[in-house]
Amino acid sequence: MRLSSINHQGFTLLELIVVMVLIAITVTLTVPKISNFIYTDQLKVAVRKLVGLINQSSQLAQRNQAPYLLRYIEGEQRFVVEPEQQKEDETKTFFKESKEIKERGLRLAESVKVKDCWSWYGGIRTTAEFSIRFTKNGYVEPTIIHLREDGGREISVVLSPFLGKVQVVDRYVTPEKDAFFQ
């Protein structure tokens, strides 16, 4: 009798099933934590959207060659973009653009609040409503918007005079005049 020299190396079905179950358990436990980290940081999401709205407001002012306001309405927790003045002939154009402007608005999440806003000429404002004015060339006075999350974390959005850059700082920034011209 000859013994066959067949090599029986490999995994059994039971071993493969155990490994697959362990991988499934690991994925089940880690995916929610990763997705929460990436997608539910409401403060960072609000800041990204606010920076986009600031840039859109500047572009809208340049395109229409008219000053625009980015207003914050505390009661609604919302930023809206609107023309500074409306003449009679501009009213028709404004109503056509009103849907587009409303889409440019930003409603903050319940957990995110505007703490205050500082501007070069207006100083610190903690009132229920404030406005940031964009000139017809899209320029804005130096401004800092402070956002705060319910957990106490704060982020500052710093607007430079000519919107060459919008800085996002992961803390409360005190206004220093030299910081805007760096």
SULQUIRA-V329939 format. One record per pair of residues at least 24 apart in sequence whose C-alpha atoms are under 8 Angstrom apart, sorted by the first residue. I is the first residue (numbers start at 1). J is the second residue. Records with the same first field share a line. If there is no record, write none. Layout:
I=J + J
This chain:
42=109 + 111 + 112 + 149
43=111 + 112 + 147 + 148 + 149 + 155
46=108 + 109 + 112
47=147 + 155 + 157 + 168
49=106
50=106
51=157 + 166
53=104 + 105 + 106
56=104
57=81 + 134 + 138
58=134 + 137 + 138 + 139
59=138
60=138
61=134 + 135 + 136 + 137 + 138
62=136 + 137 + 138
64=136
65=136 + 137
66=135 + 136 + 137
67=133 + 134 + 135 + 136 + 137 + 138
68=133 + 134 + 135 + 136
69=131 + 132 + 133 + 134
70=131 + 132 + 133 + 134
71=129 + 130 + 131 + 132
72=128 + 129 + 130 + 131
73=128 + 129 + 130
74=114 + 128 + 129
75=128
76=107
77=107 + 108 + 109 + 113
78=105 + 106 + 107 + 108
79=105 + 106 + 107
80=104 + 105 + 106
81=105
84=133
111=149 + 150
112=147 + 148 + 149 + 150
113=147 + 148 + 149 + 150
114=145 + 146 + 147 + 148
115=145 + 146 + 147 + 148
116=145 + 146 + 147
117=143 + 144 + 145 + 146
118=143 + 144 + 145 + 175
119=143 + 144
138=162 + 163
139=163
142=180
144=173 + 175
146=172 + 173
